[in-house]
């Protein structure tokens, strides 16, 4: 009898507990909590920005987004399982997906030949995919595995190697490929302009070679290693070489003599960014300097706590700060025009084409942010007939 009474009490208590749980927010079932969007609409509006498009990648369980590469007309993503996806940078439409390699292998960044072929290196093989539909081209066996980003300057794909070779792989004719030994590891991605290609190595040497063969035009020797990617300045085409000897060298493309040297007092491990007649560089303690392209020995202004470059437009230079904020800085004096809270974002792309921001989260949300009155060279303008494109201005986003 006592056992029966005990069971009866337990049953009543259970029914009361279940009923309480069903009452709602104060019961056992927690109220759903809305997750705020990665960027708030009011923040975007305050900076005269608009979310132009967003797309969600169809990631598998356990798969995360790791890398975002901006190339003209396309945005490429690489996931933790090495799935390569191509996104139309104007519409956000996912054009195609391919599996590059196993997850324990690290592929190179994505290079693009014109608007037709995307290239990725996996160890010592070069893979090409048509940008329209992802159709693969026959893979190419490379003499060396790349140790740098790929530079695609038609008709070659240029890169450096850990063994100290600078290599040029011809896109269509293997017999025209060439290489040259620099005797030290190459970690800086090369640049090319005016028929020349420029490489820099860890022994502090910059080499200007004929782009189509291994003929050296000039060499420059610094006091320490080059690790940051080489860049070109905006109007003069100076070769910008950031060195571990605390200096940024602006080398004349003809002859290799320094047009100027900016000594920062700290190592420079990131590639500089050029926009118009300005050159921007970030030193090791996250200090960004703004330099005049013609005479960059003395900084025009500086600002602290800058982690990386994101994009630039005539209105602003966009950077990611160490506090997780995206800051729009004035080209004139470095003042902060406005900020965006990017702490809910995980993956950022460097856009050297225009002022558009390409941002993403690990779970596969990718979106584009634009200035409301910005000008962009969009797909519609690029696909116009030649006679229609003559004198045509880039698309204006209103």
Secondary structure, 3 states (H helix, E strand, C coil): CHHHHHHHHHHHHHHHHHHHHCCCCCCCCCCCCCCCCCCCHHHHHHCCEEEEEEEECCCCCCCCEEEEEEECCEEEEEECCCEEEEEECCCCCEEEEEECCCCCCCCCCEEEECCCEEEEEECCEEEEEECCCCCECCCEECCCCECCCCEEECCEEEEEECCCEEEEEECCCHHHCEEEECCCCCCCCCEEECCEEEEECCCCEEEEEECCCCCEEEEEECCCCECCCCEECCCCCCEEEEECCCEEEEECCCCCCEEEEEECCCCCCCCCEEECCEEEEECCCCCEEEEECCCCCCCCEEECCEEEEEEECCCCEEEEECCCEEEEECCCCCCEEEEEECCCCCEECCCCCCCCEEEECCCCEEEEEEECCCEECCHHHHCCCHHHHCCCCCEECC
